[in-house]
Amino acid sequence: MHTFRDFRALRVDTEVVGTTEQLEAGGFRPGDLVEDEESGYYLYEMARWSDDGRPLRVAGAIGILSPAANSATPGNASEWAGPVNRGSAAHAGTAEIGEERALLWAFADTDVIDQVRPYRIGPIARITDLDGVAHRIYALVQPAAVDMLRKAAERAELAILGTGNERTVPSGLREMLCFFCQAKDLAELVAPVQMLFVGPGVAGTLADLPKAWAASSEPLERPHLVISGGNQRVFVPVGPSALRTLTEVRTHLASLPGVDVRHFEFPASVEAEVTSPDVVSVASPRIPAHEIITAALAGEAVDPASVGIFPRPLPALFRGEAPADG
């Protein structure tokens, strides 16, 4: 059985490190970090404006997940993250919790985040990223709320997202920082997908795409991907599964020699036709939330960035777990 436990964090003090540029630069000094006094979960809220001008707010709980060894979680222990290192603010260099790829996402059919929100304390940290998303962290230390959240997470069937490429979790898997969310909130997080594939002559491959994709040189009325490069543009119908089609296209293009994949959070900013022979743009409609959940439950490796999940928490705010002796 998987476990989802609370912890006492060593984290970046956003009263001192006040911008995402400073956060990404790293090199923190002891005075840039703070140890929390009580163990608990962290209610992490992200607020932004939608494309149509609506205020959107999504929340989840940050805790430490240890999946069952026989669960269908994608990824390999050595690729996901190291252990949750314990250290003090006076020894910042020993307290790294991992890079952004270390943050797992877990979705469950539950309302528990809504139920525990009234117990939150704070915000104890706040920062606005370069995309204008407001990130707020609250402490959740009330025993009843902690117990409620733990039980809900550990009894639920978890749809786990991450960037691994294997279907099973090794028996020796170590603990990982996890963002636990309500499945019903996923739809608010999914945006249209835009990816760039950059590599020598990659646009030349558009003339020889797999026939099974039924690519067309004319725009389609049904949902489709738009693939552009080298003054060419082709349209690929997504069929019954937008996620499966997008995954096939991404896998195909990423496997070409020397190709680098880049994701963009705001597709409209890079929708112009790509003219370089060394760049291919792939634009996809919004992936239905139920397709993402179904794929994750089946143990498929789903990267939050590659399916357009935005915004995403800033795991760099959490540097590690404070020592047990305080």
Salt bridges, closest charged atoms under 4 A:
ASP6 OD1 - ARG150 NH2 2.48
ASP32 OD1 - ARG29 NH2 3.56
GLU35 OE1 - ARG8 NH1 3.69
ASP36 OD1 - ARG11 NH2 2.75
GLU45 OE1 - ARG57 NH1 3.59
GLU45 OE2 - ARG117 NE 3.22
GLU45 OE2 - ARG120 NH1 2.38
ASP52 OD2 - ARG54 NE 3.19
GLU96 OE1 - ARG319 NH2 2.08
GLU99 OE1 - ARG101 NE 3.80
GLU100 OE2 - ARG312 NE 3.54
ASP111 OD1 - LYS184 NZ 3.00
ASP114 OD1 - ARG117 NH1 3.29
ASP114 OD2 - LYS184 NZ 2.86
ASP129 OD2 - HIS135 NE2 2.82
ASP147 OD2 - LYS151 NZ 3.11
GLU175 OE2 - ARG5 NE 2.85
ASP260 OD2 - ARG262 NE 3.18
GLU265 OE2 - ARG312 NH2 2.75
GLU321 OE1 - ARG5 NH2 2.97
GLU321 OE1 - ARG86 NH2 3.06
